[in-house]
């Protein structure tokens, strides 16, 4: 079930997501990729699976894969950027 504001804004993929993180944080793409994955990993540990699934259901497939953290300390595999 989509939330009331789901889908508002311009859609973008994983590479654009990392570019935006890089730009906003003032860091390189490789570092942005790592830091974004770490933050998402912590988020996955901090909130319930139901909430994570709610977030994932509203994201494009490639960004959704970032939330596939199964074990503590693991980072999801993403293509090199």
ABEGO torsion letter per residue (X at the ends): XBBAABGBEBBBBAAAAAAAAAAAAGBBAAAAAAAAAAAAAAAAAABBAAAAAAAAAABBAAAAAAABBABBGBBBBBBBX
